[in-house]
């Protein structure tokens, strides 16, 4: 860079040549949703040239909330936990960077994720099977999310031990489970449950 000027008498002056270089803009190299639960998400990203990274997020593109983390200006990876989310809801997020001089660089890239729905069980049915060696019943029910299948049951008398049958495969939709080896002419109490992957 050389600065020149001319005074009112027509004399011209100039400075010595000065060179300078601008710093590169802060950059997000990568970003992904590492894990999503009913009410949280873990977002990992790799950034360069920033002293602070803000994860802006919300149910729409207005990004109503944010989580911040201080960063190194060297290329580094970070993880941010976003919590207090609603289950079964779609969220958008983007990453905003702040450089060492306090200038803000807003990302134009939008990312999204959806929290899984809270598991619910419905339409529980019990059918006694005929022409079998011992009293046997078939439980069937439906779930709105992927859960395993658990039936807990016991005789309807005080002090009776509870038994359970568990199928660890995660299923959304129709579940069926057969319980055999029951006593004849005996009243039972049963509960149907399911645990999700989160």
Helices and strands as residue ranges (DSSP letters): E 4-6, E 12-14, E 27-36, E 40-48, E 52-58, E 65-70, E 76-83, E 90-98, E 104-106, E 111-114, E 121-129, E 135-155, E 163-182, E 188-193
